[in-house]
Amino acid sequence: MSVSLSEVEKVRMEADCLWSSAEVESALDQMATTLSEKIAQSHPLLLTVMNGAVIPMGYLLTRLDFPLQVDYVHATRYGKELVGGTLEWIARPRISLEKRTVVIVDDIHDEGGTLEALRIWAQEQGAEEVITVTLVTKLHDRKIAPPSDFNALTVPDRYVFGFGMDYKGYLRNLPGIFALSEQE
């Protein structure tokens, strides 16, 4: 899917801000406190779901003040598409999940298919406990999997981007969470 820079700039200029950077960071502060209470003593392995969770994971890590390890997994149902498809594995973690508390950090819980597939996979790899964490949960009735164990924010049933989430491969770097303009 090809996208022009003028299209990306237009989307950015017309986007509706759902959550400011300060609001996102405050929500991550609260989530980190609750998550810390659950996992601080478990020597956890945190897995970033690439590419969307890079920014949320970076912010979350600076709020977790205990020994932990970090790795990543690259599996997607979206690619540069706007809707999810079949799960595609690109990279698996190098650190063993066996007998570990594994925390999977993803950007969004939309229908939940990606996160649920990763949770099941982590269990199959011998994880002692699997905890799922998302920056946002989209509010709608099309869920195909249970909600994440920890979630920072909710968003309406709109196409969202920023703070790690993309619009056709762009705009992950926006300092907040935005939605496509409802005027389109």
C-alpha positions as CSV (number, residue, x, y, z in Angstrom):
1,M,0.0,0.0,0.0
2,S,1.5,3.3,-1.1
3,V,0.9,6.4,0.8
4,S,1.9,10.0,-0.1
5,L,3.5,12.3,2.5
6,S,0.8,14.8,1.7
7,E,-1.8,12.3,2.7
8,V,0.1,11.6,6.0
9,E,0.4,15.3,6.7
10,K,-3.3,15.9,6.0
11,V,-4.2,13.0,8.4
12,R,-2.0,14.5,11.0
13,M,-3.4,18.0,10.7
14,E,-7.0,16.9,10.7
15,A,-6.7,14.2,13.4
16,D,-8.7,14.4,16.6
17,C,-6.5,14.3,19.8
18,L,-8.1,11.7,22.1
19,W,-5.3,11.6,24.8
20,S,-2.5,14.2,25.2
21,S,1.0,13.1,25.9
22,A,0.6,14.2,29.6
23,E,-2.6,12.1,29.9
24,V,-0.9,9.0,28.4
25,E,2.1,9.4,30.7
26,S,-0.2,9.7,33.7
27,A,-2.1,6.6,32.7
28,L,1.2,4.7,32.3
29,D,2.3,5.9,35.8
30,Q,-0.8,4.4,37.3
31,M,-0.5,1.2,35.3
32,A,3.2,0.8,36.3
33,T,2.3,1.1,39.9
34,T,-0.3,-1.6,39.7
35,L,1.9,-3.8,37.5
36,S,4.8,-3.4,39.9
37,E,2.8,-4.7,42.8
38,K,2.0,-7.9,40.9
39,I,5.4,-8.7,39.3
40,A,8.2,-6.9,41.2
41,Q,9.3,-10.1,43.0
42,S,9.0,-12.5,40.0
43,H,12.1,-11.7,37.9
44,P,9.9,-11.0,34.9
45,L,10.6,-11.0,31.2
46,L,8.9,-8.2,29.4
47,L,8.3,-8.7,25.7
48,T,7.7,-5.8,23.4
49,V,5.4,-6.5,20.5
50,M,7.1,-4.7,17.6
51,N,6.6,-2.1,16.3
52,G,3.6,-0.6,18.0
53,A,4.7,-1.2,21.6
54,V,8.2,0.3,21.3
55,I,7.1,3.7,22.7
56,P,4.7,2.5,25.4
57,M,7.3,-0.1,26.5
58,G,10.0,2.6,26.7
59,Y,7.9,4.8,28.9
60,L,6.7,1.8,31.0
61,L,10.3,0.5,31.6
62,T,11.4,3.8,33.2
63,R,8.6,3.4,35.7
64,L,9.5,-0.2,36.8
65,D,12.1,0.0,39.5
66,F,13.1,-3.7,40.0
67,P,15.2,-6.4,38.2
68,L,13.7,-7.5,34.9
69,Q,14.7,-8.6,31.5
70,V,13.5,-7.2,28.1
71,D,13.2,-8.9,24.7
72,Y,10.8,-8.5,21.8
73,V,8.6,-10.4,19.5
74,H,7.5,-9.3,16.1
75,A,4.2,-10.6,15.1
76,T,1.5,-8.7,13.4
77,R,-2.0,-8.9,11.9
78,Y,-1.9,-5.4,10.5
79,G,1.3,-4.6,8.7
80,K,0.5,-1.4,6.8
81,E,-3.2,-2.3,6.5
82,L,-6.0,-0.7,8.4
83,V,-7.6,-3.9,9.5
84,G,-6.2,-7.1,11.0
85,G,-5.6,-10.3,9.0
86,T,-3.7,-13.5,9.6
87,L,-1.0,-13.5,12.3
88,E,2.4,-13.2,10.7
89,W,5.5,-14.1,12.7
90,I,8.6,-12.0,11.9
91,A,10.8,-12.5,15.0
92,R,10.6,-14.5,18.2
93,P,12.4,-13.6,21.5
94,R,15.9,-14.9,22.1
95,I,15.5,-15.2,25.9
96,S,13.8,-18.4,27.0
97,L,10.3,-18.0,28.4
98,E,10.5,-21.3,30.3
99,K,9.5,-21.0,34.0
100,R,9.3,-17.2,33.7
101,T,6.7,-14.6,34.4
102,V,6.3,-13.2,30.9
103,V,4.7,-9.8,30.5
104,I,3.6,-9.1,26.9
105,V,3.4,-5.4,26.2
106,D,1.3,-4.4,23.1
107,D,0.0,-1.1,21.8
108,I,-3.7,-1.8,21.4
109,H,-6.3,-4.4,22.2
110,D,-8.7,-4.0,19.3
111,E,-10.3,-7.4,18.7
112,G,-7.6,-9.1,20.7
113,G,-6.4,-11.7,18.2
114,T,-2.8,-10.8,18.1
115,L,-2.4,-10.6,21.9
116,E,-4.3,-13.8,22.5
117,A,-2.1,-15.7,20.0
118,L,1.0,-14.4,21.7
119,R,-0.3,-15.3,25.1
120,I,-1.0,-18.9,24.0
121,W,2.4,-19.1,22.3
122,A,4.1,-17.9,25.5
123,Q,2.3,-20.6,27.5
124,E,3.4,-23.2,24.9
125,Q,7.0,-22.0,25.4
126,G,6.7,-22.9,29.1
127,A,6.0,-19.6,30.7
128,E,5.0,-20.0,34.4
129,E,2.7,-17.0,34.1
130,V,1.7,-14.8,31.2
131,I,0.4,-11.3,31.8
132,T,-0.8,-9.1,29.0
133,V,-0.5,-5.3,29.0
134,T,-1.8,-2.8,26.5
135,L,-1.6,1.0,26.1
136,V,-5.2,1.2,24.8
137,T,-8.3,-0.9,24.5
138,K,-10.7,0.0,21.7
139,L,-14.3,0.1,22.9
140,H,-16.6,-2.1,20.6
141,D,-18.4,-5.4,20.6
142,R,-16.2,-7.3,18.1
143,K,-13.7,-8.8,20.6
144,I,-12.5,-12.3,19.8
145,A,-10.3,-12.7,22.9
146,P,-10.4,-11.8,26.6
147,P,-9.3,-8.2,27.6
148,S,-5.7,-7.5,28.5
149,D,-4.7,-8.0,32.1
150,F,-3.5,-4.4,32.4
151,N,-4.7,-1.5,30.2
152,A,-3.8,2.2,30.5
153,L,-6.5,3.9,28.4
154,T,-9.6,3.3,26.3
155,V,-10.4,4.7,22.9
156,P,-13.6,4.8,20.8
157,D,-14.1,2.5,17.9
158,R,-12.1,4.7,15.5
159,Y,-8.8,4.3,13.7
160,V,-6.2,5.5,16.2
161,F,-2.5,6.3,15.9
162,G,0.4,8.0,17.8
163,F,2.4,6.9,20.8
164,G,3.6,3.8,18.9
165,M,0.5,3.1,16.9
166,D,0.7,3.9,13.2
167,Y,-1.3,5.2,10.3
168,K,-0.1,3.3,7.2
169,G,3.4,3.0,8.7
170,Y,3.6,6.6,9.7
171,L,2.8,8.8,12.7
172,R,3.9,6.4,15.4
173,N,6.0,9.2,16.8
174,L,3.2,11.5,17.7
175,P,3.2,12.5,21.4
176,G,-0.3,11.5,22.2
177,I,-3.1,9.3,20.9
178,F,-5.1,10.6,17.9
179,A,-8.0,9.4,15.7
180,L,-8.7,9.9,12.1
181,S,-11.0,12.9,11.7
182,E,-14.6,12.0,11.7
183,Q,-15.1,14.4,8.9
184,E,-13.5,12.0,6.4
